[in-house]
């Protein structure tokens, strides 16, 4: 049965409404960045650019590197944007957009976020790279979807909720494991840990300018949590939703973050653009190795 036009929304050219991609213009390897301007960095790395689109904060670029096809896509900030991007990426891969019906079989995407983040551990310095073995979502987004327990760490969720002691006014956290395959392929030499995804940049990440915090010492509490010997390493705004959708929809996901703030030390890396371009080049090189 076809999905209604109001539910699976398309642009006038027949592509997905927000990301402006179709199955043909989408590569299996999708590199997700937040900043639309960061997509420009891929132009000097790709050997050939096949397709480029721009719509609001979403800038896409599909091209080739050493024979491997990649799509670079900017998501903007926050899990609400990931809800849009991840849903439409899966639709591009697994739906006939002309009829709005599922395609036979299943096309699996590699979703790799290359972002920036703040460290919660004193020894994870600015300029370091952190690959996320697990993600903990404080955003509550995946609570709006039915999904199986595979890849969703229910015992970890229980332990985290007990550790944090959150009141009922907060969204129930969820815990998701990233792709071990992508971790092995892309994360050599990096810190690995648990990434906590917050629903904002200031209060939800323990920053307070004028409004008083509702959770005292939030970051210190997060930093003390570990699971199966893996500590919480960093805090950002997108990974839990990416991991959640990947697990629920049958894709693989990994986040690699360049640390630009060390929260315990109070330090910040202001000019990180060269380091980010080097990180992008490293990830593309590692994912292109067959």
C-alpha positions in Angstrom: 0.0 0.0 0.0 1.3 3.4 -1.0 2.1 6.0 1.8 0.0 9.1 1.5 1.5 12.2 -0.1 1.2 14.1 3.2 3.2 11.5 5.1 6.1 10.8 2.7 6.6 14.3 1.3 8.4 14.8 -2.0 9.8 17.9 -3.7 8.5 18.9 -7.1 11.3 17.0 -8.8 10.3 13.8 -7.1 13.2 13.8 -4.6 12.8 13.7 -0.8 11.3 16.9 0.4 14.1 18.0 2.8 17.3 16.2 1.6 16.5 16.5 -2.1 18.0 13.0 -2.8 16.7 9.9 -4.5 17.9 6.3 -4.4 20.1 7.0 -7.5 21.8 10.1 -6.1 22.4 8.6 -2.7 25.5 6.6 -2.0 25.7 3.7 0.4 28.3 5.5 2.5 26.8 8.6 4.0 29.0 11.1 5.8 27.0 13.3 8.2 28.2 16.7 9.3 26.3 19.5 11.1 27.5 22.7 9.4 26.4 23.2 5.7 29.7 24.9 5.0 31.6 21.9 6.1 30.3 20.0 3.1 32.5 22.3 0.9 35.6 20.5 2.4 34.6 17.3 0.6 35.0 19.0 -2.8 38.7 19.1 -2.5 38.8 15.4 -1.3 36.4 13.7 -3.7 38.0 12.9 -7.1 34.7 13.4 -8.9 31.5 15.2 -7.8 28.3 13.6 -9.3 25.5 15.5 -7.6 25.0 18.5 -5.3 21.9 19.9 -3.7 21.1 22.7 -1.2 17.9 23.1 0.8 17.8 25.2 4.0 20.6 23.8 6.3 20.9 20.6 4.3 23.7 20.6 1.8 24.4 17.3 0.0 27.3 16.2 -2.2 27.7 12.8 -3.8 31.0 11.9 -5.3 33.8 9.3 -5.7 37.0 8.7 -3.8 39.3 5.9 -5.0 36.4 4.2 -6.6 34.1 4.3 -3.5 31.0 6.4 -3.7 30.1 8.7 -0.8 27.3 11.2 0.0 28.2 14.0 2.3 25.3 15.7 4.0 24.8 18.4 6.5 22.1 17.8 9.1 22.1 21.1 11.0 22.1 20.9 14.8 20.1 18.6 17.0 18.1 15.4 17.1 15.0 16.9 15.6 17.0 17.4 12.4 18.2 13.8 12.6 14.6 12.6 12.7 14.1 14.3 9.3 17.4 13.3 7.7 17.6 9.7 8.9 14.0 9.0 7.9 14.4 10.5 4.4 17.8 8.7 3.9 16.1 5.4 4.6 13.2 6.3 2.3 15.6 7.2 -0.5 17.3 3.8 -0.1 14.3 1.6 0.4 11.3 3.2 -1.3 10.1 3.6 -4.8 9.5 7.3 -4.6 7.3 7.4 -7.7 4.8 5.0 -6.1 5.6 5.7 -2.4 5.9 1.9 -1.9 8.7 -0.2 -0.3 11.2 -1.7 -2.6 11.9 -5.4 -2.5 14.8 -6.4 -0.3 16.7 -4.0 1.9 19.5 -1.5 1.1 21.8 -1.0 4.1 23.5 2.4 4.5 26.7 3.2 6.4 25.9 6.4 8.4 29.0 8.1 9.7 28.8 11.3 11.6 31.9 13.4 11.6 31.3 16.1 14.1 32.6 18.2 17.0 32.1 17.6 20.7 33.1 18.5 24.2 35.1 16.0 26.3 33.9 15.1 29.8 37.2 13.4 30.8 40.3 15.4 31.7 42.6 13.1 29.7 40.6 13.5 26.4 42.2 16.7 25.2 41.1 19.3 22.7 42.2 18.1 19.2 41.6 14.4 20.1 39.3 12.1 18.2 36.6 10.1 19.9 34.7 7.2 18.3 31.4 6.4 19.9 31.0 2.8 20.9 27.6 3.6 22.6 25.3 6.6 22.6 23.0 7.6 25.4 20.1 9.9 24.4 18.8 12.5 26.8 16.7 13.9 23.9 13.8 11.3 24.1 13.4 11.1 20.3 13.4 7.4 19.9 10.6 7.1 22.6 8.3 8.2 19.8 9.0 5.1 17.7 8.3 1.4 18.3 11.5 -0.6 17.9 12.9 -3.9 18.9 15.5 -4.3 21.7 18.3 -5.4 19.3 21.1 -2.9 19.6 19.1 -1.0 22.3 21.0 -1.6 25.5 18.1 -2.1 28.0 20.3 -3.1 31.0 22.6 -0.1 30.3 19.5 2.1 30.2 18.4 0.9 33.6 21.8 1.3 35.1 22.2 4.8 33.7 18.7 6.0 34.9 19.6 4.6 38.4 23.0 6.4 38.3 21.5 9.8 37.2 18.3 9.7 39.3 16.4 11.8 36.8 13.0 13.1 37.8 9.9 12.1 35.9 9.8 15.6 34.2 12.8 14.5 32.0 12.5 12.3 28.9 13.4 8.7 29.5 17.0 8.2 28.3 17.8 5.4 25.8 21.1 3.7 25.1 22.2 2.4 21.7 25.2 0.5 20.5 27.1 1.7 17.4 28.3 -0.5 14.5 31.3 -2.7 15.6 32.1 -3.1 11.9 32.5 0.6 11.3 34.3 1.0 14.6 36.9 -1.5 13.5 37.2 0.0 10.0 37.4 3.7 11.0 38.5 4.2 14.6 42.0 2.9 14.9 44.1 5.1 17.2 41.1 7.1 18.5 39.6 7.3 22.0 36.5 5.1 22.2 33.7 5.6 24.7 30.1 6.5 25.4 28.7 9.6 23.8 25.9 11.4 25.6 23.5 13.3 23.3 21.8 16.3 24.8 18.7 18.2 23.6 20.5 21.5 23.7 23.8 23.3 23.9 23.6 25.3 27.1 21.6 23.9 30.1 21.3 20.4 28.8 25.1 20.3 28.5 25.7 21.8 31.9 26.2 25.4 30.7 24.4 28.1 32.7 24.4 31.7 31.7 21.4 33.3 33.5 19.0 30.4 34.2 19.8 28.2 37.2 20.4 24.4 36.5 17.7 21.9 37.3 20.4 19.2 37.6 23.4 20.2 39.8 26.8 18.9 38.6 25.3 17.3 35.5 28.5 16.8 33.6 30.3 15.4 36.7 27.5 12.9 37.1 27.7 11.9 33.4 31.5 11.6 33.5 31.3 9.1 36.4 29.1 6.6 34.5 30.6 3.7 32.6 29.2 0.5 31.1 31.1 -2.7 30.6 34.4 -0.9 31.2 33.6 1.9 28.7 33.4 5.4 30.2 31.3 8.4 29.1 33.8 10.4 27.1 31.9 13.2 25.5 28.7 15.2 25.1 27.1 16.4 21.8 23.7 16.8 20.1 23.1 14.2 17.4 24.6 10.7 17.9 21.9 8.9 19.9 19.3 9.7 17.2 21.6 8.5 14.4 22.4 5.3 16.3 18.7 4.8 17.2 17.4 5.1 13.6 20.2 3.0 12.3 19.5 0.1 14.6 15.7 0.4 14.1 15.9 0.6 10.3 18.7 -1.9 9.6 21.6 0.4 8.9 25.1 0.8 10.3 26.2 3.9 12.2 29.3 5.4 13.8 30.2 8.8 15.1 33.7 10.2 15.2 34.0 13.6 16.9 36.8 16.0 17.0 37.1 17.3 20.6 37.0 21.1 20.6 36.2 21.7 24.3 37.5 20.0 27.4 34.8 20.7 29.9 36.6 19.7 33.1 39.7 21.9 32.1 37.5 24.7 30.7 39.6 24.8 27.5 38.3 25.4 23.9 39.9 24.9 20.5 38.8 28.0 18.5 40.4 27.3 15.1 39.7 23.6 14.3 39.0 23.8 10.6 42.3 22.2 9.4 41.9 19.5 12.0 38.4 18.8 10.8 39.4 18.6 7.2 42.2 16.1 8.2 39.6 14.1 10.2 37.3 14.0 7.2 40.1 12.9 4.9 41.1 10.1 7.4 37.6 8.7 7.6 37.0 8.7 3.9 40.4 7.0 3.3 39.6 4.3 5.9 36.1 3.7 4.6 37.3 3.5 1.0 39.6 0.5 1.7 37.9 -2.6 0.4 
